[in-house]
């Protein structure tokens, strides 16, 4: 099996600050990270979870970028 290591960067712009978020992989493991910081990940499927902050929040921009090593 070949495992590729990637670095992903996620950027979100919204009408209100988003403070509670994380990635989850297929093994149901939670991966904490900071928006705009590079996150080391192996190749695979990930779910982006953003917790509801209790007020309407419009997400205006959602960008994903990665580099492969």
N, C-alpha and C positions, 0 to 999 in steps of 0.2 A: 504494500500500500504506500502510495506517495502522499505525503502531507506537505502542503504548501503553507508557508507562514506569510501572512499578509498583515499590513498595517492599515487600519481603517480610520478615517476621520469623519465625524458626523457633525453637521452644523444645522442648527434650528433657529429660526427667527420667528418670534411670536408676539402677540399683542400684550401678553403678561409674562413675567418670568416663569420658566419651567424649572423646577428644582428637584423633583423626584422622577428619575428615569433610570433605566438600565437595559441591558441586552440580556436575552435568555437564549441558550443554545438548545439543541434537540434532546440533550440529556437533562434538561430542566435546571441547568446550572445558571445562576445569576452572575452577570459580569457588570460590575460598576465601572463607570468611566466619566469623563468630563467632556462636554461638547467642545469641539475644536481641537481637542488633544488627540494625538495618535494612539490608537488602541491595538495592541498586538493580538491577532486572531489567527486561528488555523482555518483552512478552507472549510466551508460548511454553511448551514442555514442558521440564521439568527433572527430573533424577534425583537423589535424595538418596543419597549413598554414605557409609556408616559402616564404617570398617575394624574388623575383629575385633581386640579388644585382648588376646587370648590367654587370657581367662577369661570365664566365663559372665557376661553382663550383661543384666539384664532392663530393657527400656524400658517405663516405667510411663506416661509422658505424651509425646505427640508432637503439637505444636500448630503450625499454619501460619496466619499472618495477613498481610493485605496491604492497602495503600492504593494507589489509582490517582491519577496526576497527569496 
